[in-house]
Amino acid sequence: AGGSGASSDGVAGAVGSDGTAASLSNAVAGSTSGQLSLTQNVRGGDGGSSGYHAAGKGGDASSSLVLSDSVASRLVLSGSAAGGTGGSSTYNLAGNGGNASLQLDGSGAGAVQVAGNATGGAGGWGHYANATGGNGGNASASARGASSGANSVDVVLTVAGGDGGSNQAGAYGALQAGSGGVASGSTAAGSSGSGAVTVRLTQSGGHGAAGYYGANAGNGADSALVDAVSGSTHGALSLTQSANGGNAGSAWGGTASSINGVAGAGKSWLSLTDSNASSVQVQLNASGGSGGGSWTDTAATNGGNADSRLLLQTSGSAQGSANATGGSGGSHSSNYGLGGDATARAEVRAPASAVASATANGGYGNPAQRYGNADAYALARSTQAGGYSQANSQAIGHQISSVAQAEGVGNGSIRASASGRGDSGQVSAIGSASDGLALSTAKATAPVGGGSGYSYASAQAASGGASATASELVNLAYTPQALSRVTGAPADSAALLAGTTHVAAALTDGVVIGSGVQGASFSPDVAPAGGSLTYLTSGEFQFKTTQSGHLIVGWLSSYGINSGFDTFSLSINSHGTLIYTQTFTTLGEAQSFFSDGTLDLGLFGAGTQNLEIAAALTTSGGVSGGFGINYLLGAVAAPVPEPSTWAMSLAGLMLLLLQRRRNPSNQTNAGEAA
């Protein structure tokens, strides 16, 4: 440790001395065939205080410990570096905190564990007239651990800027409290032959100091980490990267001209492509600092923003999460600061198993729900047939967007779930399954309308597996949500048709292309009375045909809750163009339409087809309700008509659609037509 600087002790013209800097490099050593543990800690000296003159700066601290060991069965390295505290000044400039730098690097023949901590020194206090608080010291650090074979490696590193020194102006006028020190340039890495590798890095900006009775408050420091953690192994790899913005200082007892500190922002980004590890797990965290507050006329400041973004691609299984939390707005007797905005994005791609999670929480503002905005997006994509894809997103804030998207191949587990709560916005889930020739996509979107409950959306897709059944619509009664499930080329077509009369008859000589369920439900806590909220669901089927024929939609069953809805609209689109629409205003009308009926969409030619079956449920809220449908899409071969016949068929189809729009009960039933 460095020595503390001398205080001026009131000597005329004297200033506080700086704290002594301290530095160590490979100052510890050892040798054993067992466990070898080495620790090296360094601290700078504190700055000397002063009465009427400037105080001393805290001493810097530097520590470097690098070791390559080929004997020990286990190597444990730990170390720290801490800057000295700045000296205080009664009537002048307080000293800044000392800076800290740390390097830890351990390589061993056995298991390796590395743990480090680097912290900037705190700024000194300023006490009375003309005094200014010192800024916190800066900090930077790196840590690395390496081994070979099946030995595990664990690396943990914590880096933080020093906190600013407070200031009290009293009746002598407003001066400045210290700002937080900056933490930057931090990195952590680990490697092993085939052992488990765990790397965790946390970097935090220093907090701004409070100003009292007229002194301005200090700013919190930003913290940004981009691709700061890394690892390599043929075994399991786990990485965690966290960045925290510093809190703003508050101007307590200040005036309207006093200034609260600015909160620091947190940013944690990582882009990683790994072709070695059997499994990869990554977690990113970002948080903004809290805004400055006041109990008097000083305006409160907003919370810091948070931004967390992950792009992960692996050859093994992959699981990734991005989490962002905006800082709270500064407190105030009448007007809180706004909460910081939060953005979280996680995109995960892997052959057999991909799991992505994104969580965004806007910072708290005040009891009037002046949260920051929140945006969460999660994408999970598996590329092998029968793979596992799961995406989850959640957003909480003022204006929100929560989107979860899962993509996969064949009859795997492809699920997306989105949730959220806020004053406005929406949650959306998308699930897509392909088989190389066809693509089936389920989409569900639920609105967010200021209720106390969470809005949910879920989507699931498969190709070639078992169909979603009407029993899944019962979930609408348990959890208010929008849901959609689709299956392309379902393997249980016969079972689907067995429970119907008209639909089975219409497809006697046909083929089932896809099936699905979709619907939405609501309750007063997610759909308060007095508004108008619309839930959107759809099932989209892209496929190829080798000959012309008729496209048939079969309505298998429906499910209603209480009075159902205000309106329920059905839309069918071909290649993005509307070809059929129908709106229902009563539950009974809709249940009659969707009960064992068919809809002939007319002739189609050979080639690529793209058909979407979409629904929109609208409610004015204040009650519980919901409605869902179970359907299938089929094709029946037909001779290719002559050009004149083709034109007549189109004209007849348009006339038929027009009649159906006027009379919704007159849908074409194959049994009745026969």
C-alpha positions as CSV (number, residue, x, y, z in Angstrom):
1,A,0.0,0.0,0.0
2,G,1.2,3.5,-0.8
3,G,1.6,6.0,2.0
4,S,-1.0,8.6,2.7
5,G,-0.2,12.2,1.8
6,A,0.3,14.7,4.6
7,S,-2.5,17.1,5.5
8,S,-1.8,20.9,5.5
9,D,-3.0,21.2,9.0
10,G,-3.9,24.9,8.5
11,V,-0.4,26.0,7.6
12,A,-0.6,29.1,5.5
13,G,-0.2,28.4,1.8
14,A,0.1,24.7,2.4
15,V,-1.8,22.1,0.3
16,G,-2.5,18.5,1.0
17,S,0.0,16.1,-0.4
18,D,-0.8,13.4,-2.9
19,G,-1.1,9.8,-1.8
20,T,1.8,7.6,-2.8
21,A,1.3,5.4,-5.8
22,A,1.7,1.7,-5.3
23,S,2.8,-0.9,-7.8
24,L,3.5,-4.7,-7.7
25,S,4.5,-7.0,-10.5
26,N,4.9,-10.7,-9.9
27,A,5.7,-10.1,-6.3
28,V,4.4,-13.5,-5.1
29,A,5.5,-16.9,-6.2
30,G,5.2,-20.6,-5.1
31,S,5.7,-24.2,-6.2
32,T,3.8,-27.4,-5.3
33,S,2.4,-30.5,-6.9
34,G,-0.8,-29.8,-4.9
35,Q,-3.0,-26.7,-5.0
36,L,-1.0,-23.4,-5.5
37,S,-2.8,-20.3,-4.3
38,L,-1.3,-16.8,-4.9
39,T,-2.7,-13.5,-3.9
40,Q,-1.4,-10.0,-4.7
41,N,-3.2,-6.9,-3.5
42,V,-2.2,-3.3,-4.1
43,R,-3.7,0.0,-2.8
44,G,-2.7,3.5,-3.5
45,G,-2.2,5.9,-0.6
46,D,-4.9,8.4,0.4
47,G,-4.5,12.1,-0.4
48,G,-3.8,14.6,2.3
49,S,-6.6,16.9,3.4
50,S,-6.5,20.7,3.4
51,G,-8.3,23.6,5.0
52,Y,-8.0,26.6,2.7
53,H,-6.1,25.1,-0.2
54,A,-6.3,22.1,-2.5
55,A,-6.2,18.7,-1.1
56,G,-4.0,15.8,-2.3
57,K,-4.9,13.3,-4.9
58,G,-5.3,9.7,-4.0
59,G,-2.4,7.5,-5.1
60,D,-2.7,5.2,-8.1
61,A,-2.5,1.4,-7.8
62,S,-1.1,-1.0,-10.3
63,S,-0.9,-4.8,-9.9
64,S,0.3,-7.4,-12.4
65,L,0.5,-11.1,-11.7
66,V,1.3,-13.4,-14.6
67,L,2.2,-17.1,-14.0
68,S,2.6,-20.2,-16.1
69,D,2.7,-23.3,-13.9
70,S,3.2,-26.9,-15.0
71,V,3.4,-28.6,-11.7
72,A,0.4,-27.7,-9.5
73,S,-2.7,-29.9,-9.6
74,R,-4.8,-26.7,-9.2
75,L,-3.8,-23.1,-9.7
76,V,-5.6,-20.2,-7.9
77,L,-4.7,-16.6,-8.6
78,S,-6.3,-13.7,-7.0
79,G,-5.5,-10.0,-6.9
80,S,-6.8,-6.5,-6.5
81,A,-5.9,-2.9,-7.2
82,A,-7.5,0.0,-5.4
83,G,-6.8,3.6,-5.9
84,G,-6.4,5.8,-2.9
85,T,-9.1,8.1,-1.6
86,G,-8.7,11.8,-2.5
87,G,-8.1,14.2,0.3
88,S,-10.9,16.5,1.6
89,S,-10.8,20.2,1.5
90,T,-12.8,22.6,3.7
91,Y,-12.7,25.6,1.5
92,N,-11.0,24.6,-1.8
93,L,-10.6,21.7,-4.2
94,A,-10.9,18.2,-2.8
95,G,-8.5,15.6,-4.3
96,N,-9.5,13.1,-7.0
97,G,-9.4,9.4,-6.2
98,G,-6.5,7.4,-7.5
99,N,-6.7,5.3,-10.6
100,A,-6.4,1.5,-10.5
101,S,-5.1,-1.0,-13.0
102,L,-4.9,-4.8,-12.7
103,Q,-3.6,-7.7,-14.8
104,L,-4.1,-11.3,-13.8
105,D,-2.9,-14.1,-16.1
106,G,-2.7,-17.7,-15.0
107,S,-1.9,-20.9,-17.0
108,G,-1.7,-24.3,-15.4
109,A,-1.5,-28.0,-16.0
110,G,-4.5,-28.6,-13.8
111,A,-7.7,-26.7,-13.0
112,V,-7.3,-22.9,-13.0
113,Q,-9.1,-20.3,-11.1
114,V,-8.5,-16.5,-11.5
115,A,-10.3,-13.8,-9.5
116,G,-9.6,-10.1,-9.6
117,N,-11.0,-6.8,-8.5
118,A,-10.0,-3.3,-9.6
119,T,-11.6,-0.1,-8.0
120,G,-10.8,3.5,-8.5
121,G,-10.4,5.5,-5.4
122,A,-13.2,7.7,-4.1
123,G,-13.0,11.5,-4.5
124,G,-12.4,13.6,-1.5
125,W,-15.2,15.7,0.2
126,G,-15.6,19.4,-0.1
127,H,-17.1,20.9,3.0
128,Y,-17.9,24.6,2.8
129,A,-17.5,27.8,0.8
130,N,-15.7,27.5,-2.5
131,A,-15.0,23.8,-1.9
132,T,-15.4,21.3,-4.7
133,G,-15.7,17.5,-4.3
134,G,-13.1,15.3,-6.0
135,N,-13.9,13.0,-8.8
136,G,-13.6,9.2,-8.4
137,G,-10.6,7.5,-9.8
138,N,-10.7,5.5,-13.1
139,A,-10.2,1.7,-13.3
140,S,-9.2,-0.9,-15.9
141,A,-8.3,-4.5,-15.7
142,S,-7.8,-7.8,-17.5
143,A,-8.0,-11.4,-16.3
144,R,-7.2,-14.6,-18.1
145,G,-7.1,-18.3,-17.2
146,A,-5.9,-21.2,-19.3
147,S,-5.4,-24.9,-19.0
148,S,-5.3,-28.0,-21.1
149,G,-7.0,-31.4,-21.3
150,A,-10.3,-31.8,-19.4
151,N,-9.3,-29.3,-16.7
152,S,-11.8,-26.6,-15.8
153,V,-11.1,-22.9,-15.9
154,D,-13.0,-20.3,-13.9
155,V,-12.3,-16.5,-14.4
156,V,-14.1,-13.8,-12.4
157,L,-13.3,-10.1,-12.8
158,T,-15.0,-7.0,-11.2
159,V,-14.0,-3.5,-12.2
160,A,-15.5,-0.2,-10.9
161,G,-14.8,3.5,-11.1
162,G,-14.5,5.3,-7.8
163,D,-17.4,7.3,-6.4
164,G,-17.2,11.1,-6.5
165,G,-16.8,13.2,-3.3
166,S,-19.7,15.1,-1.9
167,N,-19.9,18.8,-1.4
168,Q,-21.8,21.0,1.0
169,A,-22.1,24.7,0.1
170,G,-24.4,25.9,2.8
171,A,-25.1,29.6,2.7
172,Y,-21.9,30.3,0.7
173,G,-23.1,29.5,-2.8
174,A,-23.4,26.5,-5.1
175,L,-20.3,24.6,-6.1
176,Q,-19.7,21.1,-7.5
177,A,-19.7,17.6,-6.0
178,G,-17.5,15.0,-7.6
179,S,-18.4,12.8,-10.6
180,G,-17.9,9.0,-10.7
181,G,-14.7,7.6,-12.1
182,V,-14.7,5.7,-15.4
183,A,-14.2,2.0,-15.7
184,S,-13.1,1.0,-19.2
185,G,-11.0,-1.4,-21.2
186,S,-11.9,-4.4,-19.1
187,T,-11.5,-7.9,-20.6
188,A,-11.8,-11.5,-19.3
189,A,-11.0,-14.7,-21.0
190,G,-10.6,-18.4,-20.4
191,S,-9.5,-21.5,-22.3
192,S,-9.2,-25.2,-21.9
193,G,-8.8,-28.3,-24.0
194,S,-12.1,-30.0,-23.2
195,G,-12.9,-28.8,-19.7
196,A,-15.7,-26.5,-18.6
197,V,-14.8,-22.8,-19.0
198,T,-16.6,-20.1,-17.1
199,V,-15.9,-16.4,-17.5
200,R,-17.7,-13.6,-15.7
201,L,-17.0,-9.9,-16.0
202,T,-18.7,-7.0,-14.3
203,Q,-17.8,-3.4,-15.0
204,S,-19.5,-0.4,-13.3
205,G,-19.2,3.3,-13.6
206,G,-18.6,5.3,-10.5
207,H,-21.4,7.1,-8.8
208,G,-21.8,10.8,-8.8
209,A,-21.7,12.4,-5.4
210,A,-24.5,14.4,-3.7
211,G,-24.4,18.1,-3.4
212,Y,-25.9,19.7,-0.3
213,Y,-27.6,23.1,0.3
214,G,-26.8,24.7,-3.1
215,A,-24.0,22.5,-4.4
216,N,-24.4,20.9,-7.8
217,A,-24.4,17.1,-7.8
218,G,-21.9,14.9,-9.6
219,N,-22.5,12.8,-12.7
220,G,-22.6,9.0,-12.8
221,A,-20.1,7.4,-15.2
222,D,-21.1,5.4,-18.3
223,S,-20.0,1.8,-18.6
224,A,-19.7,0.0,-21.9
225,L,-18.5,-3.5,-22.7
226,V,-18.3,-4.7,-26.3
227,D,-17.0,-8.2,-26.9
228,A,-15.1,-8.1,-23.6
229,V,-15.5,-11.7,-22.6
230,S,-14.3,-14.7,-24.5
231,G,-13.5,-18.4,-24.1
232,S,-12.4,-21.5,-25.9
233,T,-13.0,-25.2,-25.2
234,H,-14.4,-28.4,-26.7
235,G,-16.5,-28.8,-23.6
236,A,-19.0,-26.5,-22.0
237,L,-18.5,-22.7,-22.3
238,S,-20.3,-20.2,-20.1
239,L,-19.8,-16.4,-20.5
240,T,-21.4,-13.5,-18.5
241,Q,-20.8,-9.9,-19.3
242,S,-22.4,-7.1,-17.2
243,A,-22.1,-3.3,-17.6
244,N,-23.6,-0.9,-15.0
245,G,-23.9,2.8,-15.3
246,G,-23.1,4.9,-12.3
247,N,-25.9,6.6,-10.3
248,A,-26.3,10.4,-10.6
249,G,-25.7,12.5,-7.5
250,S,-28.6,14.3,-6.0
251,A,-28.7,18.0,-5.1
252,W,-30.3,17.9,-1.7
253,G,-31.6,21.1,-0.3
254,G,-30.7,23.0,-3.4
255,T,-32.4,25.8,-5.3
256,A,-34.0,26.0,-8.8
257,S,-30.6,26.9,-10.2
258,S,-28.9,23.9,-8.6
259,I,-28.2,21.0,-10.9
260,N,-28.7,17.3,-10.3
261,G,-26.2,14.8,-11.7
262,V,-26.6,12.9,-15.0
263,A,-27.0,9.2,-14.7
264,G,-24.6,6.9,-16.4
265,A,-25.7,4.5,-19.2
266,G,-25.0,0.8,-19.3
267,K,-24.1,-1.0,-22.6
268,S,-23.3,-4.7,-22.9
269,W,-22.8,-6.0,-26.5
270,L,-21.3,-9.3,-27.6
271,S,-21.0,-11.0,-31.0
272,L,-19.7,-14.6,-30.8
273,T,-19.2,-17.4,-33.3
274,D,-18.0,-20.6,-31.8
275,S,-17.2,-23.8,-33.6
276,N,-15.6,-25.8,-30.8
277,A,-17.7,-26.0,-27.7
278,S,-20.2,-28.7,-27.1
279,S,-22.5,-26.2,-25.5
280,V,-22.4,-22.4,-25.1
281,Q,-24.2,-20.3,-22.6
282,V,-24.0,-16.5,-22.7
283,Q,-25.7,-14.0,-20.5
284,L,-25.4,-10.2,-21.1
285,N,-26.6,-7.6,-18.5
286,A,-26.8,-3.9,-18.8
287,S,-28.2,-1.4,-16.3
288,G,-28.5,2.4,-16.2
289,G,-27.8,4.4,-13.1
290,S,-30.4,6.2,-11.1
291,G,-31.2,9.8,-11.8
292,G,-30.5,12.6,-9.3
293,G,-33.3,13.7,-7.0
294,S,-34.2,16.6,-4.7
295,W,-36.7,17.5,-2.0
296,T,-36.7,21.2,-3.0
297,D,-36.9,23.1,-6.3
298,T,-34.0,21.4,-8.1
299,A,-35.3,19.5,-11.1
300,A,-34.9,15.7,-10.9
301,T,-32.9,14.0,-13.7
302,N,-33.8,10.9,-15.7
303,G,-32.4,7.4,-15.1
304,G,-29.7,6.1,-17.4
305,N,-30.4,4.0,-20.5
306,A,-29.5,0.4,-20.8
307,D,-28.6,-1.5,-23.9
308,S,-27.9,-5.2,-24.1
309,R,-27.3,-7.0,-27.5
310,L,-26.2,-10.6,-28.2
311,L,-25.5,-12.3,-31.5
312,L,-24.5,-15.9,-30.9
313,Q,-23.8,-18.6,-33.4
314,T,-22.4,-22.0,-32.5
315,S,-21.9,-25.5,-33.8
316,G,-23.0,-27.0,-30.5
317,S,-26.1,-26.3,-28.4
318,A,-26.5,-22.6,-27.6
319,Q,-28.4,-20.6,-25.0
320,G,-28.2,-16.8,-24.8
321,S,-29.9,-14.1,-22.9
322,A,-29.8,-10.3,-23.1
323,N,-31.1,-8.3,-20.1
324,A,-31.4,-4.5,-19.9
325,T,-32.8,-2.4,-17.0
326,G,-33.1,1.3,-17.3
327,G,-32.2,3.4,-14.2
328,S,-34.8,4.8,-12.0
329,G,-35.7,8.5,-12.4
330,G,-34.6,10.8,-9.6
331,S,-37.1,11.3,-6.8
332,H,-38.8,14.6,-6.2
333,S,-41.7,15.9,-4.2
334,S,-43.8,16.7,-7.3
335,N,-42.0,15.8,-10.5
336,Y,-39.9,12.6,-10.6
337,G,-37.3,12.1,-13.4
338,L,-38.2,9.7,-16.1
339,G,-37.0,6.2,-15.9
340,G,-34.2,5.2,-18.4
341,D,-35.0,3.3,-21.6
342,A,-34.1,-0.3,-21.9
343,T,-33.2,-2.3,-25.1
344,A,-32.5,-6.0,-25.1
345,R,-31.8,-8.1,-28.2
346,A,-30.7,-11.7,-28.3
347,E,-30.2,-13.7,-31.5
348,V,-29.1,-17.3,-31.1
349,R,-28.4,-19.7,-34.0
350,A,-27.3,-23.4,-33.5
351,P,-27.8,-26.7,-35.4
352,A,-29.8,-28.8,-32.9
353,S,-30.7,-26.6,-29.9
354,A,-31.1,-22.8,-29.8
355,V,-32.6,-20.9,-26.9
356,A,-32.8,-17.1,-26.8
357,S,-34.2,-14.8,-24.1
358,A,-34.5,-11.0,-24.0
359,T,-35.7,-9.0,-21.1
360,A,-36.1,-5.2,-21.1
361,N,-37.3,-3.2,-18.1
362,G,-37.7,0.5,-18.4
363,G,-36.6,2.4,-15.3
364,Y,-39.1,3.3,-12.7
365,G,-40.3,6.9,-12.7
366,N,-43.0,7.5,-10.1
367,P,-46.4,6.2,-9.0
368,A,-47.9,7.7,-12.1
369,Q,-46.0,5.0,-14.1
370,R,-43.6,7.3,-15.8
371,Y,-41.4,4.3,-16.7
372,G,-38.8,4.4,-19.4
373,N,-39.6,2.7,-22.7
374,A,-38.7,-1.0,-23.2
375,D,-37.8,-2.9,-26.3
376,A,-37.1,-6.7,-26.2
377,Y,-36.4,-9.0,-29.1
378,A,-35.4,-12.6,-29.0
379,L,-34.7,-14.9,-32.0
380,A,-33.9,-18.6,-31.7
381,R,-33.0,-20.6,-34.9
382,S,-32.1,-24.3,-35.1
383,T,-31.0,-25.6,-38.5
384,Q,-31.2,-29.4,-38.1
385,A,-34.3,-31.4,-38.8
386,G,-36.2,-32.0,-35.5
387,G,-34.1,-29.4,-33.6
388,Y,-35.2,-27.4,-30.6
389,S,-35.8,-23.6,-31.0
390,Q,-37.2,-21.6,-28.1
391,A,-37.5,-17.8,-27.9
392,N,-38.7,-15.8,-25.0
393,S,-39.1,-12.0,-24.6
394,Q,-40.4,-9.7,-22.0
395,A,-40.7,-5.9,-21.9
396,I,-42.0,-3.7,-19.1
397,G,-42.1,0.1,-19.4
398,H,-44.1,3.1,-20.7
399,Q,-44.1,2.3,-24.4
400,I,-43.1,-1.3,-25.0
401,S,-42.3,-3.8,-27.8
402,S,-41.8,-7.4,-27.0
403,V,-41.1,-9.8,-29.9
404,A,-40.1,-13.5,-29.7
405,Q,-39.3,-15.4,-32.9
406,A,-38.5,-19.1,-33.2
407,E,-37.4,-20.8,-36.4
408,G,-36.6,-24.5,-37.1
409,V,-36.7,-27.4,-39.5
410,G,-39.2,-30.3,-39.5
411,N,-41.0,-31.7,-36.6
412,G,-39.0,-30.2,-33.8
413,S,-40.0,-28.1,-30.8
414,I,-40.3,-24.6,-32.2
415,R,-41.9,-22.2,-29.7
416,A,-42.0,-18.5,-29.2
417,S,-43.4,-16.7,-26.2
418,A,-43.7,-12.9,-25.6
419,S,-45.0,-11.0,-22.7
420,G,-45.1,-7.4,-21.5
421,R,-46.8,-4.7,-19.5
422,G,-47.0,-1.0,-20.0
423,D,-49.0,2.0,-21.0
424,S,-49.0,1.2,-24.7
425,G,-47.4,-1.1,-27.2
426,Q,-47.7,-4.8,-28.1
427,V,-46.2,-8.3,-27.6
428,S,-45.7,-10.6,-30.6
429,A,-44.7,-14.2,-31.1
430,I,-43.7,-15.8,-34.3
431,G,-42.9,-19.5,-35.0
432,S,-41.8,-20.9,-38.3
433,A,-41.1,-24.5,-39.4
434,S,-39.6,-25.5,-42.8
435,D,-39.0,-28.8,-44.5
436,G,-36.9,-27.6,-47.4
437,L,-39.9,-27.3,-49.7
438,A,-42.6,-25.7,-47.5
439,L,-42.7,-23.1,-44.8
440,S,-45.4,-22.9,-42.1
441,T,-45.6,-19.8,-39.9
442,A,-47.7,-19.0,-36.8
443,K,-48.0,-15.4,-35.6
444,A,-49.8,-13.9,-32.6
445,T,-49.9,-10.3,-31.4
446,A,-51.5,-9.0,-28.2
447,P,-52.0,-5.3,-27.5
448,V,-50.8,-3.6,-24.3
449,G,-53.2,-1.1,-23.0
450,G,-52.2,0.2,-19.6
451,G,-53.7,-2.6,-17.5
452,S,-52.1,-4.0,-14.4
453,G,-51.6,-7.5,-15.8
454,Y,-49.2,-8.9,-18.4
455,S,-50.1,-9.4,-22.0
456,Y,-49.0,-12.6,-23.6
457,A,-48.5,-14.0,-27.1
458,S,-47.4,-17.5,-28.0
459,A,-46.7,-19.2,-31.3
460,Q,-45.7,-22.7,-32.2
461,A,-44.8,-24.3,-35.5
462,A,-44.0,-27.8,-36.9
463,S,-43.7,-29.6,-40.2
464,G,-44.7,-33.2,-40.6
465,G,-45.6,-33.9,-37.0
466,A,-48.9,-34.1,-35.1
467,S,-51.3,-31.3,-35.5
468,A,-52.3,-28.7,-32.9
469,T,-55.7,-29.7,-31.6
470,A,-58.7,-27.8,-30.4
471,S,-57.8,-28.7,-26.8
472,E,-55.0,-26.1,-27.0
473,L,-57.6,-23.4,-27.3
474,V,-58.6,-24.2,-23.7
475,N,-55.4,-22.4,-22.7
476,L,-57.2,-19.2,-23.6
477,A,-59.4,-19.6,-20.6
478,Y,-56.5,-19.8,-18.2
479,T,-54.2,-17.1,-19.5
480,P,-55.3,-14.1,-21.4
481,Q,-53.3,-14.2,-24.6
482,A,-53.0,-14.3,-28.3
483,L,-51.9,-17.7,-29.6
484,S,-51.3,-19.5,-32.9
485,R,-50.1,-23.0,-33.7
486,V,-49.5,-24.4,-37.2
487,T,-48.4,-27.7,-38.6
488,G,-47.3,-28.1,-42.2
489,A,-48.0,-31.5,-43.9
490,P,-49.5,-32.9,-40.7
491,A,-48.8,-36.6,-40.1
492,D,-52.2,-37.2,-38.5
493,S,-54.5,-35.9,-41.3
494,A,-56.8,-38.9,-41.0
495,A,-57.4,-38.2,-37.3
496,L,-58.2,-34.6,-38.1
497,L,-60.8,-35.5,-40.6
498,A,-62.3,-38.3,-38.6
499,G,-64.3,-36.0,-36.3
500,T,-65.9,-34.1,-39.2
501,T,-68.5,-34.8,-41.8
502,H,-68.4,-32.0,-44.3
503,V,-64.7,-31.3,-44.2
504,A,-63.9,-35.0,-44.6
505,A,-66.2,-35.3,-47.6
506,A,-64.7,-32.2,-49.3
507,L,-61.2,-33.7,-49.0
508,T,-62.1,-37.4,-49.9
509,D,-59.8,-37.2,-52.9
510,G,-57.6,-34.4,-51.6
511,V,-54.6,-33.8,-49.4
512,V,-54.2,-31.9,-46.2
513,I,-51.5,-29.2,-46.6
514,G,-51.5,-27.8,-43.2
515,S,-53.5,-27.3,-40.0
516,G,-53.7,-24.9,-37.1
517,V,-55.4,-23.3,-34.2
518,Q,-55.5,-19.6,-33.4
519,G,-57.4,-17.3,-31.0
520,A,-57.2,-14.7,-28.4
521,S,-58.6,-14.0,-24.9
522,F,-58.7,-11.1,-22.5
523,S,-59.6,-10.0,-19.0
524,P,-60.1,-6.7,-17.2
525,D,-56.6,-6.5,-15.9
526,V,-55.1,-6.6,-19.4
527,A,-58.0,-4.9,-21.2
528,P,-59.4,-2.2,-19.0
529,A,-62.8,-0.8,-19.8
530,G,-63.0,2.3,-22.0
531,G,-60.5,1.4,-24.7
532,S,-60.5,-0.6,-27.9
533,L,-57.9,-3.3,-28.2
534,T,-57.3,-5.7,-31.1
535,Y,-55.6,-9.1,-31.0
536,L,-54.1,-10.4,-34.2
537,T,-53.4,-14.1,-35.1
538,S,-52.5,-15.9,-38.3
539,G,-51.3,-19.1,-39.8
540,E,-49.3,-18.8,-43.1
541,F,-48.5,-21.7,-45.4
542,Q,-46.0,-21.5,-48.2
543,F,-45.9,-24.7,-50.4
544,K,-45.4,-25.9,-54.0
545,T,-47.9,-27.7,-56.2
546,T,-47.2,-29.7,-59.3
547,Q,-50.7,-29.4,-60.8
548,S,-53.7,-27.2,-60.7
549,G,-56.6,-27.7,-58.3
550,H,-58.9,-26.2,-55.6
551,L,-57.7,-24.9,-52.3
552,I,-60.1,-25.8,-49.5
553,V,-60.2,-24.4,-46.0
554,G,-61.9,-26.7,-43.5
555,W,-63.3,-25.3,-40.2
556,L,-63.0,-28.1,-37.6
557,S,-64.3,-26.4,-34.5
558,S,-64.2,-23.3,-32.3
559,Y,-64.0,-22.3,-28.7
560,G,-65.6,-19.3,-27.0
561,I,-65.3,-17.6,-23.6
562,N,-68.3,-15.7,-22.2
563,S,-69.7,-13.3,-24.9
564,G,-66.5,-13.8,-26.9
565,F,-65.7,-10.4,-28.4
566,D,-67.0,-7.1,-29.8
567,T,-66.0,-8.1,-33.3
568,F,-64.1,-11.0,-34.8
569,S,-62.8,-10.6,-38.4
570,L,-61.5,-13.4,-40.6
571,S,-59.2,-12.6,-43.5
572,I,-57.6,-14.9,-46.1
573,N,-54.7,-13.7,-48.2
574,S,-53.0,-15.3,-51.2
575,H,-49.5,-14.0,-51.8
576,G,-50.4,-11.0,-49.7
577,T,-53.6,-10.1,-51.5
578,L,-56.9,-10.3,-49.7
579,I,-59.2,-12.9,-51.3
580,Y,-61.8,-13.4,-48.6
581,T,-63.0,-11.5,-45.5
582,Q,-65.8,-11.9,-43.1
583,T,-66.7,-10.1,-39.8
584,F,-68.8,-11.5,-36.9
585,T,-70.4,-9.4,-34.2
586,T,-71.8,-12.3,-32.0
587,L,-70.3,-15.4,-30.6
588,G,-73.1,-17.6,-31.8
589,E,-72.7,-16.4,-35.4
590,A,-69.0,-17.2,-35.4
591,Q,-69.5,-20.6,-33.8
592,S,-72.0,-21.5,-36.4
593,F,-69.7,-20.5,-39.2
594,F,-66.6,-22.3,-37.9
595,S,-68.4,-25.6,-37.2
596,D,-67.5,-28.4,-39.7
597,G,-67.7,-26.2,-42.7
598,T,-65.6,-25.7,-45.8
599,L,-64.6,-22.7,-47.9
600,D,-63.5,-23.3,-51.5
601,L,-60.9,-20.7,-52.4
602,G,-61.1,-21.6,-56.0
603,L,-58.7,-22.8,-58.6
604,F,-54.9,-22.4,-58.3
605,G,-52.2,-23.2,-60.8
606,A,-49.1,-25.3,-60.4
607,G,-46.2,-23.5,-58.7
608,T,-45.5,-21.7,-55.4
609,Q,-48.5,-21.0,-53.2
610,N,-48.7,-18.6,-50.2
611,L,-51.9,-18.7,-48.2
612,E,-52.5,-16.9,-44.9
613,I,-55.5,-17.4,-42.6
614,A,-55.7,-14.4,-40.3
615,A,-58.0,-13.2,-37.6
616,A,-58.5,-10.0,-35.6
617,L,-60.4,-10.0,-32.3
618,T,-61.5,-6.6,-31.0
619,T,-62.8,-5.8,-27.5
620,S,-63.7,-2.7,-25.6
621,G,-62.4,-4.3,-22.4
622,G,-63.7,-4.4,-18.9
623,V,-64.8,-8.0,-19.0
624,S,-63.4,-11.4,-19.8
625,G,-63.9,-13.1,-23.1
626,G,-62.2,-14.7,-26.1
627,F,-62.6,-16.9,-29.1
628,G,-60.5,-19.3,-31.1
629,I,-60.7,-21.6,-34.1
630,N,-59.3,-25.0,-35.3
631,Y,-58.8,-25.3,-39.0
632,L,-57.0,-27.1,-41.8
633,L,-56.0,-26.2,-45.4
634,G,-56.3,-28.8,-48.1
635,A,-56.1,-29.2,-51.9
636,V,-58.2,-31.1,-54.3
637,A,-56.9,-31.8,-57.8
638,A,-58.9,-30.6,-60.8
639,P,-58.4,-30.5,-64.6
640,V,-56.7,-27.4,-65.9
641,P,-59.5,-25.3,-67.5
642,E,-59.3,-23.7,-70.9
643,P,-58.6,-19.9,-70.9
644,S,-62.3,-19.0,-71.3
645,T,-63.2,-21.5,-68.5
646,W,-60.5,-20.0,-66.3
647,A,-62.0,-16.5,-66.7
648,M,-65.5,-17.8,-66.0
649,S,-64.2,-19.6,-62.9
650,L,-62.6,-16.4,-61.6
651,A,-65.8,-14.5,-62.2
652,G,-67.8,-17.1,-60.5
653,L,-65.4,-17.1,-57.6
654,M,-65.7,-13.3,-57.2
655,L,-69.4,-13.6,-57.3
656,L,-69.4,-16.3,-54.7
657,L,-67.1,-14.3,-52.4
658,L,-69.4,-11.3,-52.7
659,Q,-72.4,-13.4,-51.8
660,R,-70.6,-14.7,-48.7
661,R,-69.6,-11.2,-47.6
662,R,-73.3,-10.3,-47.7
663,N,-74.5,-13.6,-46.0
664,P,-71.9,-15.1,-43.7
665,S,-73.9,-18.2,-43.0
666,N,-73.8,-19.3,-46.7
667,Q,-70.4,-20.9,-46.7
668,T,-69.9,-23.8,-49.0
669,N,-70.4,-27.2,-47.3
670,A,-69.2,-30.1,-49.4
671,G,-71.9,-32.3,-47.9
672,E,-74.7,-29.8,-48.7
673,A,-73.3,-29.1,-52.2
674,A,-73.4,-32.8,-53.0
